[in-house]
Amino acid sequence: MILLNLFVEGITSFVNNTGLAKLFAATESSALAFAGVDFGTIIMLVISCVLIYLAIGKQFEPLLLLPISFGMLLANLPMSNLMHNVFFVGSGEENFVMDFGQILHEGGLLDLLYLGVKLGIYPSLIFLGIGAMTDFSPLIANPKSLLLGAAAQLGVFVAFFGALFLGFSIFEAMAIGIIGGADGPTAILVTKTLAPKLLPAIAIAAYSYMALIPIIQPPIMKALTTKKERLVKMEQLRPVSKLERLLFPIVVTIVVALIVPDAVPLVGCLMLGNLIKESGVAERLSKTVQNELMNIVTIFLGVTVGATASADTFLRPETLFIIVLGLVAFCISTAGGVLLGKVMYIVTKGKVNPLIGAAGVSAVPMAARVAQSVGQKEDPTNFLLMHAMGPNVAGVIGSAVAAGVFLAMAKVL
């Protein structure tokens, strides 16, 4: 009888400590708990699986959406104890200070990896890799395209004011606005600093819209341009010397540092990666940054950002507002670039194709490819890709500068 009781107690203890028991023994404090069932967790697991399907089946930005969605899955498994958002954002108290000792002693695997996001390490390293894979020659050959990259940041500030109107705090509005730059690492860096509780929704919105560029941008581009404008063939860009390519990252870093110091972590890493590539004397470093380092950081960044999307932080009305505002920001950024392209078309008497303005968002090189695709549908012999790459890489710099402006503003508020 004693052995039977011990056996029963052991089985009962095992069952009570399973994730399944936790799922069907939820307290009322759990998100969307009803009749003891944690529907919030169930919904998050379903959302995770849907995102995994989109990453694999539809190939929506799979390099980041796949680790993000699986990170979300891991963090929402009952009793997995891999991620504890409360360690990083507190439970609502003011003047919360992150306790590194608690994270190191009590944190799970994803808590430890998330420190790379919280300390701003992963976004900067991603920019290092982007810099090593980017050719700034189109921008150097046509400096006017820098203006198109700046115009495509219009959505950032429109979404910022829209978020304020909807009742978000000024810090939250800054984080939401940066989605309009179509730059995931930049959005993550700003959000983890200014509004960490919004990180899951903002990260997923930013990367989702980046993946949907071929769907979102063409209707806007066609609506704002005439057939005559879309048929414009631009002159071939001038050759760029190696000296110009070497001086560009150095000069940009110095100028940005003097004007917007808070943008230096992103812009500095971007330009360092580019200088390593263009120097021609550090091929091993260039290949490592472009491949091994970029891939490793992408996995860590994606999994840990996805892991912040628990039911308590993601299943809130604010998430829907963020997704809508992000879409509006992205559309207005696209429109801003195209409209300035139309101005350039008029000023140059038809020498600039306004379609390249849409590439001013910083999604490299997808936005440039969309400009090329829309142009070739009007005229298969029209090649806009290299012309569109100028605004495209300018958009990367522009979004980083916009992030620096927000971070600088936050310091004085």
C-alpha positions in Angstrom: 0.0 0.0 0.0 2.9 2.4 0.8 4.5 1.7 -2.5 1.2 2.3 -4.3 0.7 5.6 -2.5 4.2 6.7 -3.4 3.6 5.7 -7.0 0.3 7.6 -7.2 1.9 10.7 -5.5 4.8 10.5 -8.0 2.4 10.3 -11.0 0.3 13.1 -9.6 3.3 15.3 -9.0 4.6 14.6 -12.6 1.2 15.5 -14.1 0.9 18.7 -12.1 4.3 19.8 -13.2 3.6 19.4 -16.9 2.9 22.2 -19.3 -0.4 20.7 -20.1 -1.6 20.9 -16.5 -0.4 24.6 -16.4 -2.3 25.3 -19.6 -5.6 24.0 -18.1 -5.1 25.3 -14.6 -4.6 29.0 -15.4 -5.3 31.7 -12.8 -7.6 34.6 -13.5 -4.4 36.9 -13.6 -3.3 35.1 -16.8 -4.1 36.8 -20.1 -7.5 35.7 -21.5 -7.9 33.0 -18.8 -11.4 31.6 -18.6 -12.8 28.6 -16.7 -9.2 27.6 -15.8 -8.0 27.5 -19.4 -5.2 29.8 -20.5 -6.6 30.9 -23.9 -4.0 33.6 -24.1 -1.2 31.1 -24.3 -3.1 28.9 -26.8 -3.7 32.0 -29.1 0.0 32.8 -28.9 1.0 29.3 -29.9 -1.4 29.4 -32.8 0.0 32.8 -33.9 3.5 31.4 -33.7 2.6 28.5 -35.9 0.9 30.8 -38.4 4.1 33.0 -38.6 6.2 29.9 -39.0 4.0 28.9 -42.0 4.3 32.4 -43.5 8.1 32.2 -43.1 8.4 28.7 -44.7 5.4 28.4 -46.9 5.1 31.9 -48.2 8.8 32.9 -47.7 7.9 36.2 -46.0 11.3 37.5 -44.8 12.2 33.9 -43.7 15.7 34.7 -42.4 14.2 36.8 -39.6 10.5 35.8 -39.4 11.4 32.1 -38.9 13.6 32.6 -35.8 11.2 35.3 -34.5 8.2 33.0 -34.8 10.0 30.0 -33.2 11.3 32.3 -30.4 7.6 33.2 -29.8 6.7 29.6 -29.7 9.4 28.7 -27.2 8.6 31.5 -24.9 4.9 30.7 -24.8 5.3 27.0 -24.0 3.9 26.6 -20.5 6.6 26.2 -17.8 9.4 26.5 -20.3 11.0 29.2 -18.2 13.2 30.3 -21.1 12.2 34.0 -21.0 11.0 36.3 -18.3 9.9 39.7 -19.6 9.5 41.0 -16.1 13.3 41.0 -15.7 13.7 43.6 -18.4 10.6 45.8 -18.1 9.4 45.3 -14.5 5.8 44.9 -13.5 4.7 48.5 -14.0 6.6 50.3 -11.4 8.3 53.6 -12.2 12.0 54.0 -12.4 12.6 50.3 -13.0 16.2 49.3 -13.0 17.2 46.0 -14.6 18.9 43.6 -12.2 21.8 41.9 -14.0 22.4 39.6 -11.0 18.9 38.3 -11.0 19.0 37.7 -14.8 22.3 35.8 -14.5 21.2 33.7 -11.5 17.5 33.1 -12.3 17.2 33.8 -16.0 16.6 31.2 -18.7 18.5 30.7 -21.9 16.6 33.4 -23.8 16.9 35.8 -21.0 20.7 35.6 -21.3 20.6 35.9 -25.1 18.2 38.9 -24.8 20.8 40.9 -23.1 22.3 41.4 -26.6 19.1 43.2 -27.6 18.6 45.1 -24.4 22.2 46.4 -24.5 21.9 47.4 -28.2 24.6 44.9 -29.3 22.7 42.9 -31.9 21.2 45.8 -33.9 24.6 47.4 -34.3 26.2 44.1 -35.3 23.4 43.6 -37.9 24.3 47.1 -39.3 28.0 46.0 -39.4 26.9 43.1 -41.7 24.7 45.3 -43.8 27.5 47.7 -44.3 29.8 44.9 -45.5 27.2 43.8 -48.0 26.3 47.3 -49.3 27.7 49.1 -52.3 27.3 52.9 -51.8 28.6 53.7 -55.3 25.1 54.6 -56.7 24.7 57.1 -53.8 28.2 58.5 -54.3 27.6 58.8 -58.1 24.3 60.6 -57.6 24.3 62.5 -54.2 20.8 63.9 -54.9 19.4 60.5 -54.1 20.2 61.2 -50.5 17.3 63.6 -50.6 15.0 60.8 -51.7 16.2 58.7 -48.7 15.4 61.6 -46.4 11.9 62.1 -48.0 11.1 58.5 -47.4 11.4 59.0 -43.6 8.2 61.2 -43.8 6.1 58.3 -42.5 8.3 58.0 -39.4 7.2 61.4 -38.2 3.6 61.1 -39.4 3.2 57.9 -37.4 4.9 59.5 -34.4 2.2 62.3 -34.3 -0.5 59.7 -35.0 0.5 57.6 -32.1 0.5 60.7 -29.8 -3.1 61.4 -31.1 -4.2 57.9 -30.1 -2.9 58.4 -26.6 0.5 56.7 -26.6 3.2 58.3 -24.5 5.8 60.3 -26.4 8.4 57.5 -25.9 6.0 54.9 -27.2 5.1 57.2 -30.2 8.8 57.5 -31.1 9.2 53.7 -31.1 6.0 53.2 -33.2 7.0 56.0 -35.7 10.4 54.3 -36.5 8.5 51.4 -38.2 8.0 53.8 -41.1 11.7 53.6 -41.8 11.3 49.9 -42.8 14.4 49.0 -40.9 14.0 46.2 -38.4 17.3 46.6 -36.4 16.7 50.3 -36.1 13.1 49.8 -34.8 14.4 47.2 -32.3 17.1 49.5 -31.0 14.8 52.5 -30.5 12.0 50.4 -29.0 14.2 48.4 -26.5 15.4 51.8 -25.3 12.3 53.9 -25.2 9.3 51.4 -25.0 10.5 47.9 -24.3 6.9 46.6 -23.6 6.0 47.4 -27.2 9.0 45.5 -28.7 7.1 42.3 -29.8 4.4 44.1 -31.7 6.8 46.7 -33.2 9.4 44.1 -34.3 6.8 41.8 -35.9 5.1 44.7 -37.6 8.4 46.1 -38.9 9.6 42.8 -40.4 6.2 41.9 -41.7 5.9 45.1 -43.7 9.5 44.7 -45.0 8.5 41.3 -46.3 5.3 42.7 -47.9 7.1 45.5 -49.8 6.3 43.9 -53.2 2.6 44.0 -52.3 2.4 47.3 -50.5 4.5 49.6 -52.6 3.5 49.1 -56.3 -0.1 50.4 -55.9 1.1 53.5 -54.2 3.8 54.0 -56.8 1.4 53.7 -59.7 -1.3 55.9 -58.0 1.2 58.8 -57.6 2.9 58.7 -61.0 1.8 59.0 -64.6 2.7 56.5 -67.3 5.0 59.1 -68.9 6.9 59.4 -65.6 7.2 55.7 -65.2 8.7 55.3 -68.7 11.6 57.7 -68.0 15.0 56.1 -68.8 17.7 57.6 -66.6 21.3 58.2 -67.8 24.0 55.7 -66.8 25.7 56.6 -63.5 29.3 57.8 -63.6 32.1 55.4 -62.5 33.1 55.8 -58.8 36.7 55.7 -57.9 38.1 53.6 -55.1 39.3 56.7 -53.3 35.7 58.0 -53.2 34.4 54.6 -51.9 37.1 54.6 -49.2 36.4 58.2 -48.1 32.6 57.9 -48.1 32.2 55.8 -44.9 34.8 57.9 -43.0 33.3 61.2 -44.0 29.7 60.0 -43.3 30.7 58.7 -39.8 32.3 62.0 -38.9 29.5 64.1 -40.2 26.8 62.0 -38.5 28.7 61.9 -35.2 29.0 65.7 -35.2 25.3 66.3 -36.0 23.5 63.4 -34.4 25.8 61.6 -31.9 23.1 59.2 -30.8 23.0 57.7 -34.3 26.7 56.7 -34.2 26.2 53.1 -32.9 24.2 52.2 -36.0 25.8 54.5 -38.6 29.3 53.8 -37.3 28.9 50.1 -37.5 27.3 50.4 -40.9 30.2 52.4 -42.2 32.8 50.2 -40.5 31.4 47.2 -42.3 31.5 49.1 -45.6 35.0 50.3 -45.1 36.2 46.7 -44.4 34.6 45.6 -47.7 35.9 48.5 -49.8 39.4 48.5 -48.4 40.3 45.3 -50.1 42.9 44.5 -47.5 40.7 42.6 -45.1 38.9 40.0 -47.2 38.7 37.5 -44.4 37.0 40.0 -42.1 34.6 41.1 -44.8 33.5 37.5 -45.5 33.1 36.8 -41.8 31.0 39.9 -41.2 28.9 39.2 -44.2 28.3 35.5 -43.5 29.1 33.9 -40.2 28.7 36.9 -37.9 25.6 38.2 -39.7 24.0 34.7 -39.6 24.7 34.1 -35.9 23.5 37.6 -34.8 20.4 37.2 -37.0 19.4 34.0 -35.2 20.0 35.4 -31.7 18.2 38.7 -32.5 15.2 36.9 -34.1 14.7 34.3 -31.4 15.0 36.6 -28.5 12.8 39.4 -30.0 10.2 36.7 -30.7 10.5 35.4 -27.2 9.3 38.8 -25.8 5.9 38.2 -27.4 4.0 36.6 -24.5 0.3 36.7 -24.2 0.5 39.4 -21.5 2.6 41.8 -23.7 1.2 41.0 -27.2 -2.5 40.3 -26.8 -3.5 43.9 -26.0 -5.5 46.6 -27.9 -2.3 48.6 -28.4 -0.9 45.9 -30.6 -3.7 46.5 -33.2 -3.0 50.2 -33.1 0.7 49.6 -33.6 0.1 47.3 -36.6 -2.2 49.9 -38.3 0.1 52.8 -37.5 3.1 50.9 -38.9 1.2 50.2 -42.1 0.3 53.9 -42.4 3.9 55.0 -41.7 5.2 52.6 -44.3 2.7 53.8 -47.0 3.4 57.5 -46.2 7.2 56.9 -46.4 6.8 55.3 -49.8 4.6 58.2 -50.9 7.1 60.7 -49.6 9.9 59.3 -51.6 7.8 59.1 -54.8 6.5 62.7 -54.4 10.0 64.1 -54.1 10.9 62.0 -57.1 8.1 63.8 -59.0 9.6 67.1 -57.9 13.0 66.0 -59.2 11.3 64.9 -62.4 10.0 68.4 -62.9 13.2 70.2 -61.8 15.4 68.1 -64.1 12.9 68.3 -67.0 12.1 64.6 -67.1 15.6 63.1 -66.4 14.6 61.5 -63.0 12.1 58.6 -62.9 9.9 59.2 -59.7 9.7 55.4 -59.1 13.2 55.4 -57.6 11.9 57.5 -54.8 9.9 54.6 -53.4 13.3 52.9 -52.8 14.1 55.5 -50.2 12.8 53.2 -47.4 15.7 51.3 -46.0 14.7 47.8 -46.9 17.8 46.9 -48.9 17.7 45.7 -51.7 14.0 44.7 -51.8 12.7 48.3 -52.3 15.1 48.9 -55.1 14.0 45.7 -56.8 10.4 46.7 -56.6 11.2 50.1 -58.3 13.0 48.1 -61.0 10.0 45.7 -61.4 7.4 48.4 -61.6 9.5 50.3 -64.2 10.0 47.2 -66.3 6.3 46.4 -66.4 5.9 49.7 -68.3 9.1 49.2 -70.5 11.0 45.9 -70.3 14.1 47.7 -71.6 14.2 50.2 -68.7 16.7 49.3 -66.0 16.3 51.4 -62.8 17.9 49.0 -60.3 21.2 50.9 -59.9 19.5 54.3 -59.8 17.1 53.0 -57.1 20.0 51.6 -55.0 21.1 55.2 -54.3 17.9 56.2 -52.5 17.8 52.7 -51.0 21.1 52.8 -49.2 20.4 56.5 -48.4 17.3 55.3 -46.6 19.5 53.0 -44.4 21.4 56.1 -43.3 18.2 58.1 -43.0 16.5 55.7 -40.7 19.5 55.5 -38.5 19.7 59.3 -38.3 15.9 59.4 -37.5 16.5 56.9 -34.7 19.3 59.1 -33.4 17.1 62.1 -33.4 14.4 60.3 -31.4 17.0 59.0 -28.9 18.4 62.5 -28.5 15.0 63.9 -27.9 14.2 61.3 -25.3 17.2 62.4 -23.3 15.8 65.9 -22.8 12.2 64.9 -22.1 
